Structures are given as structure tokens and as C-alpha cells.
Amino acid sequence: MTKNLQNKLLYHLNFLKSIGYEYGQNLNFKNSNTEQVRLPDDIKQLEELVKNCHLCQLSKYRENVLFGSGNINSNIMFLKESPTISEDEVDAFYVGKSGELLKNMIEKVLKVPCETVYITNIVKCISPNSEIKAEHVNNCKAYLDKQIELVKPKLLVILGESVYRHFTSDNTAFSEIRGKVIPNNDLDIICTYEPSFLLRNPSSKGEAYEDLLKIKAIMEQM
């Protein structure tokens, strides 16, 4: 910045001050997130809060917020990455091809109605290019943590490698952890393939079926 430009800027600032403008401390919006706000202990109130969230740019693209669905007292929670186009359009889980496949996985293999388990996304809004960034996950993290705290599941079924990475920050090869029970504080985790992956790779459905049988056995012991 040249000396002449500096003088012009100072003159302008002094003029604004002379007509009543006051200057305070800079506001730090970078660190403004859900961790600075006490989240409600009622899941319906939490859902209303999340539905009015505009912490990241994904809020610009959504039709609906896919907060969660099912039994809030369930021992088992399913965790997806983000809403699909179909889910965003109709404001419901288990729609579209991947949603229908997941419904079949739960009802035909686990032998329980979808309404008896709880399902949510790690990111509550749709991404226009299906790219979920770390900032999106971080902005939704406190919401997900609170959901887990309120639902109190005993088993978290993680659908897909990317969800596992986002949730745990663990870089272990997915082939090594898929189908294994992983203790995580008071919550056990088990990973399997996401339905959209199975639609693209039907040869992996046999492995997913084995994972579901393990989940079913765990559920029967709860």
C-alpha cells in the first residue's frame, strides 16, 4: 500500500469516526460452530435446531434436512454419509435404489422393521456434487455426537469406508476392519459396505450378507 493510499484511507476512517461510527473488536466467525452452543437434551428440539442450520454451504443446496429416523430408543444405529437426491427430494430415508436396498438388508436379513432401528447421516444436507469435505463433517459433528448421546445405541453400524474415516479418523484399510466389532468408548462399531457401493459392485453382496448375519447375532444378544 502506497503512502498516498494510506493517507486517503486514514482520512476516510477519521471522517467516518467524526460522524458517529464506532469501531469494536474484530469478530471471529471462523471458530463459530455448534461446539460453542449448548445443544438441547431433547431430540425433537435438536432436530428443529439442525433443520435451521446454515453453518456451511451445503445448506444452500438442500431441499430438506435428513436428521434421523426410527426408534430413538433403539440399541442399534445405522450411520450413512449424506442424503441421496431421492431422500432430499421426499424428506425420507429408505427411498431410491440404495435406500430400497438398505431397507431390504434390514428387514430381510436382520429380520426387523426399519422403524425399530435408528438411522442418521454423518452430514445432514445433500452435496450437489456428492463430495463431502472435512468442513462439512466438522460442522455436523456436534449434532451427530448429541444424537448418539440421546439415542444411546449399543451398536453403531457404519455404512461405507468414507463414513468410517470421517467418524474415527482411522486410516486402517477398510478390508481389515469391515465386519469386525470395534469397541469405541461405550459404543461398539461394526462396518459394512454402503448400499450404493453394493449396487455398483454386486459381487460384494456376499460379504455384506455375512456382515449382516454378525450384526443380527449381536442384536439377538442385546
C-alpha positions in Angstrom: 0.0 0.0 0.0 1.5 3.4 -1.0 1.8 6.3 1.4 -0.7 8.3 -0.6 -3.3 5.5 -0.4 -2.6 5.1 3.4 -3.3 8.8 3.9 -6.6 8.6 1.9 -7.7 5.6 3.9 -6.9 7.2 7.3 -8.7 10.4 6.2 -11.8 8.3 5.3 -11.7 6.4 8.6 -11.4 9.6 10.6 -14.3 11.1 8.7 -16.5 8.1 9.5 -15.5 8.4 13.1 -16.3 12.1 13.2 -19.9 11.4 12.0 -20.6 8.7 14.7 -19.1 5.4 13.5 -17.5 3.4 16.3 -15.0 0.6 15.9 -15.0 -2.5 18.1 -13.0 -5.7 18.3 -13.0 -8.0 15.2 -15.5 -10.8 15.4 -14.1 -14.3 14.9 -16.5 -16.2 12.8 -14.1 -18.9 11.8 -14.4 -20.6 15.2 -18.2 -20.1 15.4 -19.6 -23.6 15.5 -22.0 -25.8 17.3 -19.4 -26.6 20.0 -19.9 -23.0 21.3 -23.6 -23.6 21.8 -25.2 -25.9 24.3 -27.3 -28.3 22.3 -30.7 -29.3 23.6 -31.2 -32.6 25.5 -34.4 -33.3 23.7 -34.0 -34.9 20.3 -37.0 -33.2 18.8 -35.6 -29.8 19.8 -32.2 -30.9 18.4 -33.9 -31.8 15.1 -35.5 -28.4 14.9 -32.1 -26.7 15.5 -30.4 -28.8 12.8 -33.2 -28.1 10.3 -32.4 -24.4 10.7 -28.7 -24.8 10.4 -26.7 -22.7 8.0 -23.1 -23.4 9.2 -21.8 -24.5 5.8 -22.6 -24.0 2.2 -24.5 -27.3 1.9 -27.5 -25.6 3.4 -27.8 -23.7 0.1 -28.4 -26.8 -1.9 -30.8 -28.8 0.3 -34.5 -29.2 -0.1 -34.7 -30.9 3.2 -32.5 -31.8 6.2 -32.2 -35.6 6.8 -31.7 -35.5 10.5 -32.7 -39.1 11.5 -35.5 -41.6 11.5 -36.7 -44.6 13.5 -36.8 -45.7 17.1 -34.9 -43.2 19.3 -34.6 -45.9 22.0 -33.1 -48.4 19.7 -30.0 -50.4 20.6 -28.7 -50.1 17.0 -28.0 -47.0 14.9 -27.1 -47.0 11.2 -24.8 -44.3 10.0 -24.8 -43.1 6.4 -22.6 -40.4 4.8 -25.2 -37.9 3.5 -28.7 -37.7 2.0 -29.2 -39.0 -1.6 -31.0 -37.0 -4.2 -34.2 -39.1 -3.7 -34.0 -38.7 0.1 -33.5 -34.9 -0.2 -36.5 -34.6 -2.5 -39.0 -36.5 -0.4 -37.5 -35.9 3.1 -37.3 -39.5 4.0 -34.8 -42.4 4.4 -35.0 -45.7 2.5 -36.0 -44.2 -0.8 -34.3 -44.6 -4.2 -32.4 -47.7 -5.3 -29.8 -47.5 -2.5 -32.5 -46.8 0.1 -34.6 -49.7 -1.0 -31.5 -52.0 -0.9 -30.7 -50.8 2.7 -34.4 -51.4 3.7 -34.1 -55.0 2.3 -30.8 -55.5 4.2 -32.5 -54.5 7.5 -35.9 -56.2 7.0 -35.0 -59.3 5.1 -31.6 -60.2 6.7 -31.8 -58.6 10.2 -35.5 -59.5 10.3 -36.6 -56.3 12.0 -38.8 -53.4 10.6 -36.8 -50.3 9.7 -38.9 -48.4 12.2 -37.3 -50.3 15.1 -33.8 -49.2 14.4 -32.4 -45.6 14.2 -30.7 -44.2 11.1 -28.9 -40.9 10.5 -26.3 -39.3 8.3 -22.9 -38.0 9.3 -23.7 -34.9 7.2 -27.4 -33.8 7.3 -27.6 -32.0 3.9 -27.1 -33.1 0.4 -24.0 -32.2 -1.5 -24.6 -31.0 -5.1 -21.6 -33.0 -6.4 -21.7 -35.8 -3.8 -18.4 -34.5 -2.4 -18.3 -34.4 1.4 -15.5 -32.3 2.7 -13.9 -32.3 6.2 -15.5 -28.9 6.9 -19.0 -30.3 6.3 -18.4 -33.2 8.6 -16.9 -30.9 11.3 -19.9 -28.6 11.2 -22.3 -31.6 11.7 -20.1 -33.4 14.2 -21.6 -31.9 17.3 -25.1 -32.7 16.1 -24.1 -36.4 15.5 -22.4 -36.7 18.8 -25.5 -35.3 20.5 -27.7 -37.7 18.6 -25.6 -40.7 19.8 -25.7 -39.3 23.3 -29.5 -39.1 23.3 -30.3 -42.3 21.5 -27.7 -44.3 23.4 -27.2 -47.1 20.9 -25.1 -50.1 21.9 -24.1 -50.8 18.3 -23.3 -48.4 15.5 -23.4 -49.8 12.0 -21.2 -47.7 9.8 -22.1 -47.9 6.1 -19.1 -47.4 4.0 -15.4 -46.6 4.2 -15.7 -42.8 3.9 -18.1 -42.7 6.8 -15.7 -44.8 8.9 -12.8 -42.4 8.1 -14.9 -39.3 8.9 -16.2 -40.8 12.2 -13.0 -42.3 13.5 -10.1 -40.6 11.6 -8.6 -44.1 11.4 -6.7 -44.9 8.2 -6.7 -48.7 8.7 -7.5 -50.5 5.4 -11.3 -50.9 5.2 -10.8 -54.6 4.3 -9.2 -55.1 7.7 -11.9 -53.6 9.8 -15.0 -54.4 7.8 -17.3 -56.9 9.6 -15.3 -56.7 12.9 -16.7 -55.3 16.1 -14.6 -52.3 17.2 -15.0 -51.0 20.7 -15.4 -47.2 20.9 -15.9 -46.0 24.4 -19.3 -47.2 25.5 -20.3 -47.9 21.9 -19.4 -50.8 19.6 -18.8 -50.2 15.9 -19.2 -52.5 13.0 -18.6 -51.5 9.4 -20.1 -52.9 6.2 -20.5 -51.7 2.6 -22.7 -48.9 1.8 -25.7 -49.8 -0.4 -24.6 -47.6 -3.3 -21.3 -49.4 -3.4 -23.2 -52.8 -3.5 -25.2 -51.6 -6.4 -22.0 -50.8 -8.3 -20.3 -53.9 -7.1 -22.8 -56.7 -6.7 -20.0 -59.3 -6.2 -19.5 -57.8 -2.7 -23.1 -58.6 -1.6 -22.0 -61.9 -0.2 -19.6 -60.2 2.2 -22.2 -57.7 3.2 -24.6 -60.6 3.9 -22.0 -62.1 6.2 -21.6 -58.8 8.0 -25.4 -58.5 8.5 -25.5 -62.0 10.0 -22.9 -60.9 12.6 -25.0 -57.8 13.3 -28.1 -59.9 13.6 -26.3 -62.2 16.1 -25.2 -59.2 18.2 -28.7 -57.8 18.2 -30.2 -61.1 19.4 -27.8 -60.9 22.4 -28.8 -57.4 23.4 
